[in-house]
Amino acid sequence: MQTYHTQMEAAKKGVVTPEMKLVAEKERLSVEVLRERVARGTVAIPCNRLHKSISAEGIGEGLRTKINVNLGISGDCKDYTLEMQKVDMALRFGAEAIMDLSNYGKTNTFRKALVEKSPAMIGTVPMYDAIGYLEKDLRDITASDFLRVVRAHAEEGVDFMTIHAGINRRAVEALKRDKRRMNIVSRGGSLLFAWMEMTGNENPFYEHYDELLDLLREYDVTISLGDALRPGCIDDSTDGGQIAELVELGALTERAWAKDVQVLVEGPGHMAMNEIQANMKLQKRICHNAPFYVLGPIVTDIAPGYDHITSAIGGAIAAASGADFLCYVTPAEHLRLPDLNDVKEGVIASRIAAHAADIAKGVPHATDADNAMADARRKLDWEEMFACALDPEKARAYYESVPPTEKHTCSMCGKMCAVRTTNRILNGECVEFEPKT
């Protein structure tokens, strides 16, 4: 008989859950080491007990860097079939999490289907859904209304929820004192800020935080403490508002752990490369080594259409410096809802960043795939190279687009292939080239 509500509660009691066993197997890690980290909160296993199709993943200390994909319905893009195709694309290329950010129509229809089919963990931002779900003007929504939406998402099987509980009155005052170029760019954060300013009330998720935690504990929903005051341009990074909110998130982390609720902490945002490492270290210190979830960081503001690249640069540095969970960014960022190809490009870019970071921070077995690729390249075994690639179809298409005349080479070097030359010499063969005509 189950004697625990959450993965953290089980870990504290010395109980190894089936989810811990699965994560330990995936990570090739001692299950007892994993259990200790879950008990401390440095690893989270987001896994709502109602999400039956999930294949549990761990996020945090010593584990592979995980990838999240954002998608969902908007007022201008209402194609549920297309969004499900994006889900399939994300799963195909290895995303461990999918966040449904739908903000139009009866979002629970899409969300229920997503939870039913997805082995990846599912996240939401209940604040996005509040206005449509409750069918009220923002000003008229009450604290109990907001909590009702959270419960609805929990009952649908959502594994983690972004809750912007740190943007309380103290953090808002810091934001107002330290003037920003871009102000608030978090959608959920801006809505809460507007609600607080219009009603004169404290952030309901902060004021009623204990009640919120009790609700999340009931279903073992992991709280992802949202960074409402994340910088939206590099000029705003590491300012008073961002740091004031981070301090609040550190205190909220400990309060969640005291109730056995697992925690992720969200981070920036837009940030110059030279600030990223310090921000990762600061977050880990202030938030007690809770798993850190970052969007980007995006390292320059002038590359719309290429922000999967600006994000991958920042994500690789962030994860190598301690971040545990990367939210993908697509080429459509800042421009429109991503299409199917944008999703693919975003996932691949984030996978590259995460993998590069895992190599840098010495995650066990992180270089196994790279060594397999090197062995295939040494043997000039193209089929094996394609099998090792993150995107086998793209690699094959490039290779076959200009077929080489010399077997086992590519059309760039041909018979002058360095690997071919060296292999022949080491095999005691001569290297000869056809005479020029």
Buried (B, 14 or more C-beta within 10 A) or exposed (E): EEEBBBBBBBBBEEBBBEBBBBBBEBBEBEBEBBBBBBBBBBBBBBBBBBBEEBBBBBBBBBBBBBBBBBBBBBEEBEEBEBBBBBBEBBBEBBBBBBBBBBBBBEBBEBBEBBBEEBEBBBBBBBBBBBBBBBEEEBEEBEBEBBBBBBBBBBBBBBBBBBBBBBBBEBBBEBBEEBEBEBBBBBBBBBBBBEBBEEBEEBBBBBBBBEBBBEBBBBBBBBBBBBBBBBBBBBEBBBBBBBBBBBBBBBBBBEBBBEBBBBBBBBBBBBBBBEBBBEBBEBBBEBBBBBBBBBBBBBBBBEBEEBBBBBBBBBBBBBBBBBBBBBBBBBBBBBEEBBBEEBBBBBBBBBBBBBBBBBBBBEBEEBBEBEEBBEEBBEEBBBEBBBEBBBBEEEBBEEBEEEEBEEEEBBBEBEBEBEBBBEBBEEEEEEEEEEEEE
